[in-house]
Structures are given as C-alpha cells and as structure tokens.
Amino acid sequence: MEMTFRWFGSKFDTVSLKYIRQIPGVKGVITTLYDTTPGEAWDRDAIKAIKKEVTDAGLKISGIESVNVCDSIKVGDADRDRYIDNYIKTLTNLGEEDIHTVCYNFMPVFDWTRTELARVRSDGSTVMAYTQEAVDKIDPSDIFNSLSKHTNGHILPGWEPERMSQVQELFEMYKDVDADKLFDNLVYFLNAIMPVCDKYDINMAIHPDDPAWSVFGLARIITNKEQIVKLLQAVDNVHNGVTLCTGSFGTKLNNDIVDTIYAIKGRIHFAHVRNLKFITPTNFEESAHLSSDGDFDMYAIMKALYDSGFDGIIRPDHGRMIWGEEAMPGYGLYDRALGAVYLQGLWEAIDKNSKQ
Ligand SMILES: [Mn+2]
C-alpha cells in the first residue's frame, strides 16, 4: 500500500507540495494537467515539467487523476478514433515518463454530483452533501450556476465553466446513448488502448459513478459489483482495472464494499477511501474518515484491501473544511491529512496483527 495525496498543480491548488510532504507517510501525489482539454494529447514537456516540480519538492508522481475521456469517445461518434489516438499518445508520453497508473471515469455530461458544497455540520465544519430531492428540483443546466456560487473561486474537477456552458449541447449528444451503448463504447475504448497499456505497464483504473445511480436521466454504468465484474471480464486484461472509491461506490447503500473488494481483487489499482454519513438513503454528507463519524466500517474496508492482497496506491478522499481553511471544496489540506494518517494507522494495526 502506498499512501498518496491528490494535488491539482501549483496554479490551481491551495495546498503546496511542501505541506503535502509533511503529512506522515505520504511520499507521492496524484496529479493531472488540470488545464488540458479532454480529447487533447498531453504534451510530453508539460508532463516532464510537472514531474520535475514534484520531484524537486521531495515527492513523486504516483499516478494521474484524471486523464479525462472526451464525449466523442463516450458517445461513440464518428470522430472517436481520432480522440482515442490522442489518448494513446497521452498514455505513451506518461509511460515514457515512468508513470503507470491512470484514473478516469466514464460518466456522461456530469462528473461526480453534489447538491451542496458547504453543508454545516454540528461541529461547525462544512462538507459536501447530496440529496436526491434537490437534484429532482434542478434543471440540469442550472446546477452549475447553483454550485458555482460556493466554490470559493475554485474550478471543481469535472465542472469546468467552459463545459458547463455547453450543457444543452451535451445532453443532445447523449440522447440516444443508453446504458448498453455506453458500456459498448467503454469496451471499444479499452480494447483500443490495451496495447499501449501493455507496452508501458499502465494500469487503467476506472472510477465508479458518483452517485451510483442515474442522474438527470443520463445513463450510468459503473454503479454496482455486477457491472464492474462485467467490465473486467469484457476486457480481461490486468491493465483494465478499477479505482475503488468507497465514497462513490458506497453512495448506494446496498453496494457491499467489502464483498466487492474480494470480488475484484487483483484488479483494484487505486483506492479512494473515505466515509459517508447517511441522513436518508438518498441524503448523505461526506463525513470525516473515522468510522464512527459516518456509516462505513473503515476498519473492515482496510482489512478487506489488506487480506485481498491490495498493493496499489491509496489516498484519502474529499475532506471536510475545518480549522478555518479556505480551499477547493473537498480538497483542503487539514481533513485529508487526518484521513491519510488515520488510514495508515488502521493499516499498521491490521498488518502487525496479521503477522503475530
Ligand atoms: Mn473518488
């Protein structure tokens, strides 16, 4: 297990590499070229530059989150092969720079969806939250406007303003893309990129849909154990793997996280481990990582990862905003650092206990 921390690059992140290095046990960051447009090939020199910045700070790049997949590939339109070639070029450049894990998602139009970015909890911390009731009331073209007031001026990953100005067009593009078609397009994409992944030993790690059900009538396919197993079997190559994000996959309360970890062992290349507190099954908030602060048994999750032989990269996920910090919602320093250390504490205890 390698503990890491997400970092958006010095132009976009309020958290410095210097501070990340001071979190006990964190040796690497998960980063991205945040100002690239999905569909473009990543420039080798830009990858070299961010790698140098990270290395100069005494850390390493443990993986990329994300190399976004553009809509042409997701809807499977006539241009998709051109964009897949660009994706292959990006993977080649990452492989040449000795980067071997890439997280991505295959959600139509919207990335993860929350309806509140700063719900105040009883201890005065603020957290991101979701209620189905609020989603059902929103015109999708307004969700960006309603959220953008609360981002502290930051651009949220997957919610770039340029993209959100095209929401109507995007909905039009996806109108004939049902779950089966989306799944076929994902398989087509994976089959096309597997040769370059084999060549450079790049682990592709798909992120579960968040929340794990359809929103705004758009298809969603990475929502439960059966769907994930189906995808792993459809492209049966170890480089076709998963980002086990407990806070996304666990949004659906009947998704058994522990059981799923065992069902896909060996194919989990990256883990986002965080907790959720449910008020109702469709009203939840992102609690502190500690088991008792939410509804997940974090010990059981870490133990399942340990016992199933997980040896990939892991990171804490969305944190609460605490101690007066101002940062991108979910991505402050303090609460994620607490999460990183807590998860390592669990891991150390599990490891020592198993060796007794
Ligand atoms: Mn995640």
Residues whose N, C-alpha, C, O or C-beta is under 5 A from the ligand:
A	BS01	MN	C245 H272
